[in-house]
Amino acid sequence: MNNFRIAKIIVVFSSLFYLSISFLRNYNSPENIEKRCILKFEKDFKNNLETSHEEWNEILDLADNNYLKCMGISQY
């Protein structure tokens, strides 16, 4: 009876370990990082009708820099 209990505990911990490794591998895949960065900085790309052309260019530059930083791409 005691061996069965130990075997159940080992199976549960092994399963949790496997699931956590699978989740982290999927979460940190380049495609998912790109999707998260796009969603995070998507609001910066929305154009306000009252925004001047110069202001809009500054907003786009800032959003572009933030996106590249989120993706882990070095600038310059």
C-alpha positions in Angstrom: 0.0 0.0 0.0 2.8 2.4 0.8 4.6 1.7 -2.5 1.4 2.6 -4.4 1.2 5.9 -2.6 4.8 6.7 -3.4 4.2 5.8 -7.0 1.2 8.1 -7.2 3.2 11.0 -5.7 6.0 10.4 -8.2 3.5 10.4 -11.1 1.8 13.6 -10.0 5.1 15.5 -9.6 6.4 14.2 -12.9 3.3 15.2 -14.7 3.4 18.7 -13.1 7.0 19.1 -14.1 6.4 18.0 -17.7 3.4 20.3 -18.0 5.3 23.3 -16.6 8.2 22.7 -19.0 5.8 22.4 -22.0 4.0 25.6 -21.0 7.2 27.6 -20.6 8.5 26.3 -24.0 5.3 27.3 -25.7 5.0 30.6 -23.8 8.5 31.7 -24.8 8.4 30.6 -28.4 9.3 33.4 -30.9 5.8 33.4 -32.4 4.1 33.9 -29.0 6.6 36.6 -27.9 5.8 38.5 -31.2 2.0 38.2 -30.6 2.3 39.5 -27.1 4.5 42.4 -28.2 2.1 43.3 -31.0 -0.9 43.3 -28.7 1.0 45.2 -26.0 2.0 48.0 -28.3 -1.0 47.9 -30.7 -2.6 50.8 -28.9 0.4 53.1 -29.8 -0.3 52.7 -33.5 -3.9 53.9 -33.4 -4.1 57.3 -35.1 -6.1 60.1 -33.4 -7.7 62.5 -35.9 -6.6 65.5 -33.8 -2.9 64.4 -33.8 -0.6 66.5 -36.0 1.7 64.8 -38.5 4.9 65.6 -36.5 3.3 64.3 -33.3 2.1 61.1 -35.1 5.6 60.5 -36.4 7.0 60.7 -32.8 4.3 58.3 -31.6 5.2 55.8 -34.3 8.9 56.1 -33.5 8.3 55.5 -29.8 6.0 52.6 -30.5 8.5 51.1 -32.9 11.3 51.4 -30.4 9.1 49.8 -27.7 8.2 46.9 -30.0 11.8 46.2 -30.8 12.7 46.4 -27.1 9.9 44.0 -26.3 11.1 41.6 -29.0 14.7 41.7 -27.6 16.1 43.2 -30.8 19.0 45.6 -30.2 18.7 49.0 -31.8 21.6 50.6 -33.6 
